[in-house]
Amino acid sequence: MSPEPAPPEPQSVRRSLEEPPEEPQGQGSAAFLAGDYEVAAELFRSLLAGLAQPERGLCLQLGEALARAGRLPEAIGAFRGAALLGPLQPGELSELASGLARALGLREKRPPVAARPSGCASGAPGPVAPRELLGCPRCGRLLYKPVTLSSGLTVCKRCVEQVPVRAQARRVNVMLSGLLERCFPAECRLRRLACQARGLHRQQQPEAALLRCQQALDMAPDDNSLLLLRAELYLTMKNYDQALQDAEAVCQREPLLTKGHHIKAQILSGLGRNREVLKEFIYCLALNPECNSAKKETQKVICEVFFSTSESEHQTSISSTEAGPEALCEGQTDPQYPLEEAGGHANADNPKTPSEKSDAPTDINSSVLYFILGLHCEEDKKALEGIVPAAPSSTLKRQLPSDAQDDEELKANTPEKIPKKDADSLPQRNASSLEEEPEFTIDATDFECALCMRLLFEPVTTPCGHTFCLKCLERCLDHAPHCPLCKDKLSELLATRNFNVTVLTEELIFRYLPDELSDRKRVYDEEMSELSNLTRDVPIFVCAMAFPTVPCPLHVFEPRYRLMIRRCMETGTKRFGMCLSAENAGISEYGCMLEIKDVRTFPDGSSVVDAIGISRFRVLSHRHRDGYNTADIEYLEDEKVEGPEFEELTALHESVYQQSVSWFASLQDHMKKQILSHFGSMPDREPEPQSNSSGPAWSWWILAVLPLERKAQLAILGMASLKERLLAIRRILVIITRKLNSRQEMANNTQRDN
């Protein structure tokens, strides 16, 4: 039988044997970090109650734990105790501010954000209203002064200010701006007036801005963004009553709009109604808990509302302690009622006479203990009821419409600097007050490329705001890095080659011009099919000699060859022919087909093309296409031999290979290094000389490195017999070896004579 396990050692005994007991303050901090805020609060409170001299840091920790636990009145009491030991700083009230914001529970009440209507990539076009399709994906309103970003997304010009500085250099999309002005003239005029009003406001001309704003409100009296703008203007002019009227109207309609509460808080601050200011800033923080600047504003107002007299109370308590307990009873202010001193909630229903204050503190230590034990909790609870309602959801009967700002936009809505897009982000408008918009119609001429004069295909918008077909723009940039219309420099676009399709333009064409788009795509597919043919109209690069299996790097800088290489990549063939130039015929009779392995493009548009030869061909006829040569070709293959001829070919193959290896080994080291860096290592000998239809790879490598004239190289390239080609290589090696030996002998004789 196994022995019975020993009884567990008491925890206190085991801890005393293993390590010293943890301090209560450390236990409280550990509980706080673990999320057990109730336990942490009790530990901090019991520790404070047992101290002869309360510590200010412990009072702050107690307040933070109580705020996290949701016990806000007690938390305020703990912070009051800390204030008696030293003036409170707004930065020390972070947890209290967050606790007050959490008490409102607005974050969970935000409605889901509706997705923007899907584009043409999603399939068949659905029933999407033109206004929704032409809405800004950032502010939710109809696009005004649309700017197409480098990503292909189109937003309002004012919304561009929220993206990195590099994007701000982009100009208004000319094509889409004209379409919007034609199809939505009344709303464009409304947005123009609002934009002018904001511009005048920034220029510190509030009277002129107010006039423009009022003209816009005459067209759309219920537009919340305009009401908020007018409230800001009234606030600038210190017309607080009118400003408050507009701000309250917006907050009533859109209770979850951060900017509405922020402006209202500013107005109330001007009226000196601090308690209501605090309420509005708490709303801002509740809607956007991650906003640090909103939290700082909330902390500052909390400090002013609840703890504005803390420093004077601290000095009063110190002086009363020095004078003795009698001084406090003889007329000094009792810190039991700092709320009334701060102009806060007066407890008129329960007036207390001095005889009922027998338990009132008489020195600073007892004052701190009075607050941290929660004896002032009822007064603070009543004060909080006016700021954080017991049932805040009852005041939020309206919610934002489905196209409200997303969570990322809320994070940007800081009280310090409200993004300008927020004022435009209110989709609510009085459509009946605007003029009746004309029927939304789109014609193919609205989306015509200014270069090819056809319907835009893969539309790309330049930073200067002009839209072209992708292929048309690339061809223009091959010749000069300038916009074809306004001649603006496009060097950066050419360097990055960030040719993203303009999503909105492509979507409009897809939805409203399906037949025209189908015809345009058919023409494009026919062109690509024609360019993909590898026997007819094959693109020809007239430059140097190329051989099968041998690498052929090229530096492409001419516009015609840039276009040719780009087409080879777009069609997917990645192949083109290489021929020599001929005086009479234009191009040589024989050439080599190259396959592109890699293309590295430089900022100026030129490129280095890594290609390798794959097969030989004979030119049947040739012509020009867009500046470069094309040819109809037939491919060449070596004639196969069998029997005794094959045995003879095998022996010749072995002999010439060894002769080639010996010749290369006899070269000087610097020559070997140059050859290897350009052509790579010599391929190994194949066991079967006829395994490749073009012949052994090593034979083409040796032909590429031998010092031959182009005519000789071209003649050997056109040979259809492997035997004749090997014999030609042997004769060339013999001649080169003789010349090399002769030179060496002459050098030796000269040295001997000297």
Secondary structure, DSSP 8 states (H G I E B T S, - for coil): ----------HHHHHHHHS----HHHHHHHHHHTT-HHHHHHHHHHHHHT-SS--HHHHHHHHHHHHHTT-HHHHHHHHHHHHHHS---GGGGHHHHHHHHHHH--GGG----------GGGSS-----HHHHTB-TTT-SB-SSEEE-TTS-EEETGGGGGS-GGGGG--B-HHHHHHHHHH-HHHHHHHHHHHHHHHHHHTT-HHHHHHHHHHHHHH-TT-HHHHHHHHHHHHHTT-HHHHHHHHHHHHHH-TT-HHHHHHHHHHHHHTT-HHHHHHHHHHHHHH-TT-HHHHHHHHHHHHHHHSTTHHHHHHHHHHHHHH-HHHHHTT---TT-HHHHTT----TTS---GGG-TT---SHHHHHHHHHTTTTHHHHHHHHHTTS-SSGGGG------TT---HHHHHH--SSS--THHHH------GGGS---------GGGGB-TTT-SB-SSEEE-TTS-EEEHHHHHHHHHH-SB-TTT--B-HHHHHHT-----HHHHHHHHHH-HHHHHHHHHHHHHHHHHHT-SSSSEEEEESS---BTSB--EEE-SHHHHHHHHHHHHHS--EEEEEEEETTTEEEEEEEEEEEEEEEE-TTS-EEEEEEEEEEEEEEEEEEETTEEEEEEEEE------THHHHHHHHHHHHHHHHHHHHHHTS-HHHHHHHHHHH-S-----SSTTSSTT--HHHHHHHHHS---HHHHHHHHT---HHHHHHHHHHHHHHHHHHHHHHHHHHHHHHHH-
